[in-house]
Amino acid sequence: MTLPGAAAIVGIGATEFSKDSGRSELRLAVEAVNAALNDAGLQPSDVDGLVTFSMDANAEIAVARELGVPELSFFSRIPYGGGAACATVQQAAMAVATGVASVVVCYRAFNERSGRRFGRVSTDAASSGVDNGWHYPMGLATPAATVAMFARRYMHEYGATSEDFGRVAVADRRHAATNPNAWFYGKPITLADHQASRWIAEPLRLLDCCQESDGAVALVVTSAARAADLPHPPAVVRAAAQGSGPDQFVMNSYYRDDLTGLPEMSVVARQLWRQSGIGPDDVSVGVLYDHFTPFVLVQLEELGFCPRGEARHFIAGGAIELGGRLPVNPHGGQLGEAYIHGMNGIAEAVRQLRGTAVNQVDGVGHVLVTAGTGVPTSGLILGG
């Protein structure tokens, strides 16, 4: 059995997205997994595999205990934070395709706003490894600061402007405004709003940066054959990939010859197109990891939707909004819905394929999903 087409996402579940959940991260995880199993028409006793991120505080065995999962034959933890989002589904699909497990749940749960805030300076990170040791002493001690350095070089090389970055934020917030589950439901922004928002680390403004959110999302993966007997149309895993590029560091790689690309995403893109047998023109919806707006533009380039340096032209005129050439993040993304390390984006891809999304795109055939950039990353192509 080969990976493409062998497995499918058959259940999705989530808690509410908030700034103060009022409960433990373990409880959030269990709530989301229970919701995903209910959505799939399965029971905890059907589960024999669990996959999460290395940064998730909820141990697989703890989640299994709380759910009442009798035993696990497969468990896995993917490193590199948000870069792991799509890789959780890849791991689950590989386990199902090889017969190691039959029903695998991927989950991510955290209190990232009311608890540990990843956007702040972490004194522990300064001594946590070689990567941070290069830039923490220079004052580059937050994700926004490291990405700002990248963005400044990209602007210098290709003529991109803060307004170009702002168009990504405007599109996401416009989509979130009609999504009742989004934190920014009913709160669209204009490009003028973006330009008036305060600096975080020049050239990044507040509205270039994703939210800090509390919440959890879970996904149920099983074989495509079994999926036929379950309640919802399956979101078949047509391709799944991980990627790390040359001279890879964490959050930003300052020692590459070219400082304006994300070659780790190019590694992922080549695998996705090869496995799925499709190309950029065949994608109906893009769910792109939008922790910072400049990286959305560069992803469009690395994935082959436009040549290097031309993403600002690609997105002009509403191309990434509903009704555009490539609708991106119809749920509002991490800028508009919530920042659950990309897992809520995978859930949106499933809804688009089911035809149940709040901002449903017509005639969806394939959805491309990406994970966190600036770190070793991952991606998916899901289809019906």
N, C-alpha and C positions, 0 to 999 in steps of 0.2 A: 504494500500500500504506500503510495507516495503522498506527500503533504498536501499539495494543492488539490482542493476539492474533497479531501478525506474527512475534514472536521468542520463543524459549524457552531456559531454562537446561537444558542436556543433560548437563553433566558437573560434578562437584564433587570437589575434592581438597584435602587439608590435610596438614601435618606434624603431629607430636605437639605438644602445648601444654606448655610448660615454663617454668621460671624461668632456665634457662641452656642454650641450644640447643647451644652448643659449635661452632657453625659460622656462616659469614657470612650476612648477610641475602640476598645474591644466591643463595646455594645454597638457602636456605629457599624463596625464590620459585620457583626452577626445580623443586625437588622437588614443591611444591604444584601447579604448572602441569602437570608430567608426570603426576601422579596424577589431575588433573582430565581431562586428555586421554585417559588410559587408561580412566577411568570412562565417558567419552563414546564410546569406540570410535573415536577419531580420532588422527591423527598430527600432529607438529609441522609437517609440510609442508602440512597443511590450514589452518593458522592464518594469517590475513592481517590481524588486528587485535589490539591490546593496549590495555587501559585500566587505570589505577591511580590512586592518590591523589597530591596534590602533596607530601605528607609522606613518601612512600615513597622510599627511597634507591636503589631499583633502577631504572635507566633502562630504558625499553622496548626500546631497541636492544641493551642488554646482556643482557636476558632472552631476546630473540630469538636473539642469537648463541649463548648457552649451550644453548638448546633445539634449535638447528638450523633455526629458521624461516627459509625462504629470502628472503622479502620481506614488507613490511608496506604495506598500502594505507590503514591507519587506525591512529592512536594518539592517546590522549587522557589528560589528567591533570586530575582534579577537585580543586578547592581545598577548604579548611576541614576538614581532618582527618576525624574520624569522621562528620561531616555528609555526606561524599562516598560513603559505602558503597553505598547504593542507587543513587546517581547513576551509579556505574560501570556497573551493569546497564542503566540508562536510556540511557547513551551507546552501549553495545554494541548494545542493541536498535534504537536509531535508525540506527546504521550498517548493521545487517543489513536493516532495513525499507526503507532507501533504496537498497540495493544497493552501498553504499560498501565493504562488506566482507562476507564470507560466514561466517567463523568468528572470533569475537572472544573473547579470554580476559581476564577481569578478575582482578586479583591484588592482594594486600596481604601484605607480609612484613616483619617487623621483630624485632629483639632489644630489646624495650621494657622488659625487666626486667634483663637482663645488660648492656645497652648504655645508650642514652639513655632515661632514665626521665621520661616526660611529666608525671608527678605532682609532680615537684620544681620548685623555683624555677629559672627559666631567666634568667640575666643577659642573654642575647642578646635574649630576648623583650621586655625592658623598653624597648628602643630600636628594636623592629622595626616600629613603626607607631603610628598615632594611637590605635587601640583600647586597646592595653596601656598606653599613656601616661596614660590616664585613671585607671587603678586601681593600677598597680604602685607609684607613689609613696605610695599609701595603705596599702600592705602586703598588698593583695589580689594575691598573686603566684603562686598555684597554682590549678588548676581547682577543687579542693575548696573553697578559700576563696571564690571567686566564686560558686559554686553555694550555698554556705552562706548567703550574704547573701540570695539569692533564696528559699531554703527558709524562712528566718526570717520574711520578709514574707508568704509563703504561709501559714505557720502562724498568723500574726497575723490575717490576713484571714479565714481559713476554719476555724480551730480544729483544724487537723491537728496531730498529735503525732509525736514521735519513734517511738512504737509503730506509727503508721500507715506510716511509712517502713520500719520494720523488717519489716512483713508482706511487702513486696516482696522483701527479702533472704531471708526465711525460705522463701518459695515458690521462688525461684531455687535456693537451696542444696538444698532438698528434691529438686528435679528433677536437679540436678547429682550428687547422691548416688547415683543409679542410672544414671549415664552414665559408662561406663568411660573415655571420652575426656576427661572433665572433670578439671581440676586438683583440684577438691574432691570427687572421686568417693569415696563412702563417708563423707562428712563433712557431714551435715545440721546445721543449727543450729535453735535454738529462739528464740522472741522474747526470752526471758530472756538468752540468749547475746548477742543483738543489743544489748540494753540494757546489758549488762555490758562491751561492747567500748569501747575508749578513744575519747576525742574526737579527731577530726582537725581540724575547724574547726566549732565549735558552730553549728547543731544537728546536724552530720553526725558520725556515729561511724565507726569503722573499717569496720564491716560495711555501711555505706551506700555505700561507695566500691568501684568495680570493681577488678579485679586489674591488675597489671602483668605482661605475659606475653611470652614469646618464641614465635614461630611464624609460620605462613603459611597462607593459604587462597586457592584459585583457583576460578573459575567459568567454564564454557564456554557461550557464547551463540551460537546459530545460528537459522536460520529455522524456524518451526513446521513447515513442509512437510518440510524435511530431517530434522527431529527424529523423524519417524515411522519412519525407517529405522535409527535408532540404538538401542542396547541398552535404555535405561531410559525409562519414561514421562516425557515432557517436563513441566517446570514452566513453563507458558506465562506470559509477561509480560502480564497483563491490564491493568495500569496502572503507570506510572512517572512520578515527579514530583520536581522540586526546588522549594525555597521559601526566600525571605528576607522577613522582615517589616519593618514600619516602624521606623526608628531602630535598625537592626540593628547590633550590635557582635559581638565574638567572645567566646564562653563566657557572657557575660551582658550584657544591654542595660539599663543602669540609667537611661536617659533617656526611657523610655516612660511614657505616662500611667498605664498599668497594669503593675505590676511582678510580677504573679503568673501571667502566661500565657506561652505560647511561640507567638506568632502565626506564626512561620515554619512550625511544624507544621500550623497551621490552613490556611495557603496550600497545603501539600502535600496535606492531607486533602481539600480541595475538589476538587483535580484528580484524586485517586485515585478518589473516589466517582463523579465525572462520567465519567471514562474507562472505568471498569470496569462501570458501571451497577448496582453493588450498594451496600449500606449497611452500617453497623456490625453489624446483626443477622445479616448473611450471612457474617460472618467466623468461620471454624472455630478458627483459632489466631492469636494475636498474638505476633510476635517484636519486642519493643520494646527500643530501645537503652537499656541500663541502666547507663550509666557512673556515675550517681548516683541513688539511689532516689527522691528527690523528683520528678525529671523523668519518672519512669515514671507517677506519679499525674497529672501535668499533661498528659502525652501522651494518656492515656485521655480526658481532658476535651476537649482540642483535636481529637481524632479523632472525637468524637461518641459515645463509649460511655456518657458520663454528663455531666450539666450541670457548669458551672464550680463548683469547690469541693467537688464531691461524690464525687471518686474514692475518698476514704477510706471512704465508705459502700459504693461499688461493690465494692471488694476485700474487704470484711469477709466472714468466713465461708468463706474459701477460693475465692472466685470466680475468681482467676487461677491456681489450682493445677489439676493434672490432675483431670478430672472436674468442674471448675467451669464457670461460665457462659462464661468466655473464658480458656482455658488460655494462659498467657503464658510464653514462653521454656522450652519443655519440655526443652531441652538443658542448661539451667542458666544461660543468658545469660552476660554478661560478669562478673557477680558470682560465678558458679559454674563455668562451663566455662573460658572464657579471654577475654581482651580483645584481639581482633584487629581492632579498630576496626569491629566490626559485621559483618564478612564471614562469620564463623562462624555468625552468626544467619541470613544468607541461605542458607547451606548447610543449616542445620536446616530452613528452610522447604521446601527441595527434598526433603529426606528425608521430611518429613511428607506431602507430596503423593505421593511414591512409595510410601508405606506402609512405609518401612524404618527409621523413627526408633526409637531405643532406648525412648523414652517416647512411643509412638505414640498419637495422638489418633484416635478412631474417626470414620470418615466425613468426612475432611477434604476440603472443596471449595475454599475460598479461604484463603490465608494472607496476613496483612498484616505487612509488615516495615518498620521505621523505622530511620533513621540518627541520628547524633549530634545532640543538641539543645543549645540555647544558642548555636549557630552556625547559619549557613545550612545547611539540611538537605535530606533527600530521603526518598523512600519508595517502596515497591512493593506491588502486589497480585499474587500468583502464584496460578495455578489450573491445573487439569488440562485 
